[in-house]
Amino acid sequence: MPAISSRYANIDIVRGLAALLVVWMHASEVFRSLLPEGKPGEWMFWVAHSVDFGRIGVVAFFAVSGFVISASFNHQGWLGFKIFWIRRFFRLYPAYWLSIPLAIWSTWIIWDKPVTLLQIMANISIVPGVFHQEPLQGLYWTLQVEMIFYVSCSVLFLLGFLRNSSVIALVTGLLFSISLAEVFIRLPFDMGESLKNTLLFLCIMFWGALYRTWHTKKKLKPILSFILWGVPIALLALTIQALLFKYADASNVENIIRVKSSASLALGLLLFLTIAHSRSFTYKPLVILGEISYALYLFHPIVIFPVYWLSGRPYTIWIRTMPLEFWVFSTMLASVLVAYFVHRWVELPAIRKGREITRRMSAAAQ
């Protein structure tokens, strides 16, 4: 997502913190295997794993997408449609395409895992799942969900409904109802994990769009306010309910999973709401972190996996004795540095190019 105006610098902070949570989760998962059981530093893994920092970060990211993307259609009709997609292309694809060869090397080649040309070609599209191909990086799945949201917003925009808060609330409520039904009612068909997660995260994004309307107007119809605040309250209630069942029966794996799932969803929205609601919170380093968050998200596995591979070589045995804090913070810092340069040398020039093209289109249409 592009950096937004200083008026919404706090939204950039949400993205920065969300990205750090994802990096913490992934780094602690990977490097924990280097440590003997019970070694100091394991707390970094257990803290992240207990509530799923990665999922919290992804939920916050999706809420931000809804907040930003729904207001990104700034022109009418087909012109607005074309301008949106041109800017999205130059915002997403250059950095994404740069990550692909590095992902092939860091996630596949150095681990002697086979990768096919068809898989690579499908990933170039950013939606490999459409072609029934595995993402070259596990985290690419979130970009597929983003693209579905963009297409959904585009359809609503062309139909004239994207700025209609009642329609956005209806979509949010419908998606959330389906997600709740899947939890509490045994549906006559199996939706599959991929579809269930996609519908749930689309709900989060449309909820972010609804929050943008309230954030701008500070007023919604009662039924729309009920949906806006009902979603996070319901997730919090689900967390409490699941916790009670967990403590009543700690051996029930399904309840333990429900605790983590509902808690991470609730905490992701809480992170978003807490910071989005505080426009005065504009700590500059975190704002910058938010501006490079897309690159940080894409490239941190490209830092983590080669370092992990290197730690297993005979000539680096000594480094395996380092505590988990060392691995998490060092790879986090390295990932931030890589993301900074990708943002500066790839993302920003591409964003400027997209804006230059669309400015000429707007001028020609006047």
N, C-alpha and C positions, 0 to 999 in steps of 0.2 A: 504494500500500500504506500502511496506517496506521502511524504511529509505534509502535514496540514498546517494551517496558519498558526501563529503564536497564540491566537485566541483559544486554540485547542491543544496547546502544548501538553496539557495534562493527559490527553489521549495518547500522545506519543510516549509518555511515561508508562502508561498501562502496557503498551507494546514492548517497551524496553524490559520491564519487570517480567512480563510473560515470557519473553525470550530467555531471560536468565533462568527462570524456573525450568524451562524445557532443557536447557544446557545442563543445569545441575542434575536433573533427573537422569539424563542419558549418560553423563560422565560418571555419576555415582554407580549406576547399574553396570557399566562396562568395567570400571577399574576396581570395583569391589572384589571381583574374582581374583585379583592379585594378592589380596590380603588373607592371612590366616583367620579362621573363625574367631570372633571376639577381639580382634586387634583394634586398638584405639583409632577412631576415625570412622568406624562403621555407622556412627550416629548420622552422618551425612546421607548415607543410603536409606536408613530406616525412617528418618524424618521425611525425605522426599517420597519414599515408597508408601508410607502409611496413608497419605492422602492423595498420592499420585500428582506430584508437582507438574509432570508433563501434561496431564489432562487439564489441570487448573490453568496452565499457560495457554493451551489450545483454546479452551472455552473463552478466556479473556480476549485472545486474538480474534475469535469469531464474533464476539460481541462488538469489538472495535470495527471489524469489517462491516457489520450491519450499520453501525453508527456513521461510518464514512461513506460507504458505497451508495447507500440509498440517497445521499445528497450530492452524488457526483454527476448526475444527469442535469447539466446546466443549460441545455438548449432544447428546442422543441423538435418533435418528430424525428425523421430519419437523420437529420443533421446531429441531433443530440445523441442518437444511437451510435452513429459512426464515430463521433468524437470520443464518446465513452470507450468504445472498444479499441480505438487507435491508442488512446492514452494507457489503457490497461495493458495492451500488447507491449508497448515500450517500457511500461513499469515492471512487468512480470518476467517477460521472456528472456531478455539479454542476460540477466544475472542467473536465471534458471538454466539457460543453455550452457553458460559457463560452468555451472555446477555439475552438469552431466558427465563430461569426460573425467573430472576429478572424482566424482562418485563411483564411476566404473573402476577407476584405479584403486581408490581407498576402500571400497566395499566389496569388490569382486576380484580384481586381478591379484592383489597382494595376498589374498586368502585362497587363491587357486579355485575360485568358484566360476563356473562357466556362465557366460552372458551371451545372448544371441543378438543378431542384427535386428530381428523383428522386435525384440524387447527394447532395444535402443531406439528404434524408429518410433515405436509406440510412446516411449517416454518423451521424445522430442515434442510430441503434441501437448504435453502436460496432463493428459487424461489417459494414461496407459490402461486403466481399468476398462475403458470403452472397448479396447482391443483385446481384453482378457489377458493382459500381460502384467507381470509383477513390476512394481515401481523399483527403479534403480536405487533409491533410498527410501526407507520405510516412511519417512515423514512426507514424501511427495503426495500421500493420500489426502492430506489436508488441502492441497492445491486443487485437487479434483472437486472437493466439496465447495471450495471457493468458486470454481468455474460454474458449478451448478447454480450457485446463488447469483452469480453475475447474469447467467442466462435467465433465471427467474425474474430478476429485477428488470432486465431488458424487456421481457414480455409484458410485465406490469406497466413499464414505462410507455411502451408503444400502445397499450390499451388505455392509457390515461389514468391508471390506478396507483402508480408508485407513490405519489404524494397524498394519497387518500389514506389517512390514518386508520379509518374503519376497516379497510381492506387489509392493511398490514396487520392489524390486531386480529382479524379473522384468520389469516394465514398462520400467525403465531399460535393462536389458540387451538386451531385444528391440528397443527403439527405436534403441539404439546399434548393434546388429548390422545393422539395416536401413540405417543411415547408412553404416557401413563397407562393406556389400555394394554400395551404390550407387557408392562410390568405386573399389573394386577389382574388381568384377564387372560386366560389361555385362548389366544386367537385360533381360529380354525385352520390357519396356514402359518408356515414358518417364514418370517420376514427375512431371516438371515442377519448376521451381525453387521455386515456392511450397510445394508439398507436401513437397519435400525439406527445405527450411528449417524448415517447421512441425514435422515429425517430429524433426529435430535439436534444435530449441529446446525441444520438449516433453521430450525426453530430458534436457536440461540441468535443466529444472525438477523432473522426477522424481528426478534425481540430487541436487538440493538438498534434496528431501524425505528421501531416504535419508541424506544427510549430517546432517540434523536429528536423525534417530534415533541415529546414532553420537555426535553432539555431546551429546545428552542422556544416553545410557546409557554411552558410552565403550566399548561392546562390541557386536560383531555376530558372527553365525556366519561361519565362514571363507569360505564361498562369497559371502556378502553383502559382506564386506570386500573380496573380490577384485573384485567389480563396482564398489564405491564407489571404490576407489583405482585400479582398472584403467582407468576412463574417462579421468581426467586423464593417467595415464601413457601410455595409448595415443595421446592427442592430442599429447602431447609427442614421442612416437616418430614420429608422422606428420609433425610439424613438422621434425624432424631429417632424416627420410627425404626429405621434399620439398625441404629446403634443399640436400641433397647432389645431388639431381637438377637443381636450379636452377643450381647452380654448374657442373655438368657440361654443361648445355645452357641457357645464359641466354636463348636465343631461343625456348625452349619456353614459350609463354604459359600453357598449362594447368598446368605445374608451378609457375610464378610465382603463379598464382591459388591453387593448393593450399597453397603456403607461407603466403600471407596468411590463408587461411581457417583452416587448422589452427593456425597460430601465434596468431591472435586468439582462437580457442576456448580453447587452452591457457592463454594469458595471462589471459583473463577468469576462468577457474576458479582460476588461481593468485592473482589479485587477491582473489577471494572467500575462498579458503582461508587466505591469509596473514593477513587481517584477522579473519575469522570465528574463527580459531584463537587469537586474542589478545584475550581478554575485557578485559584491562587497558588496551587501547588505546581510550581514550574521549575524544579531543581534542574539546572542546565545539564549536568552530566547525564542524568536520566533521560532528559529530552533528546540529547544526542544519541543515547543508546536506543531510544525508540526510533529515531530516524534511520538507524542501520539495522533495525531488528529483522527485516526481511532477509538481508544477507547473513546475519547472525544465525537465523533459523536454518537457512539453506546450507551453510558452510560449516557449522560446528561438528557434524559427524565426519566431515572431510578432514578435520583436525584430530578428532578423538580416535578414530579407528587406526590411522597410521601410527599414532603414538602408542596405542595399545599393542599393535603388531610389533613395533620396535622394542617394546618392553619385554617381549618374549624371546628376543634373540639372545644367544649365549653370551655375547659381549656386553649385554646390558642387564645382566642378572642383578647387579648391585642396586639398580634403581627400583627393583620390585619391593624393596624394603621401605620405600617412602610411604608416609601415611596417606589415607584417602583424601584428606584435606588438600594435600599437595597436588594430587592428580586433578581434583575438581577445579581448584582455583587456577592452576597453571593452564589447563586446557580451556577454561573459561576466558582467561586473559588472552590466550593465543587466538581463540575464536573471535573475540571482540576486535583484535588487531586485524585479522584477516577480513572480517566484515567491514571494518572502516575503509580499507583500501578497495574492496569490491564496490562499496557504496560510492566512493569518491571517483573511481576510475571507470566503472561500468554503469552503475545505476543512474547517477546524476546526469552524465552525458546522454543516456538513453531517454531519461525523463524530459530533458530539455529538447531533444529532438522531437519527441512526441508532441510536446506543447507547441513547438514551432510549426509543425505540420497542421495541427488543429487550429492554430491562430490564423493561418492562411486560409483554411477552409471556412472559418467563421467570417473572415473579411470578405471572401469571395461570395458568400451567401447574402451579404447585406446589400 
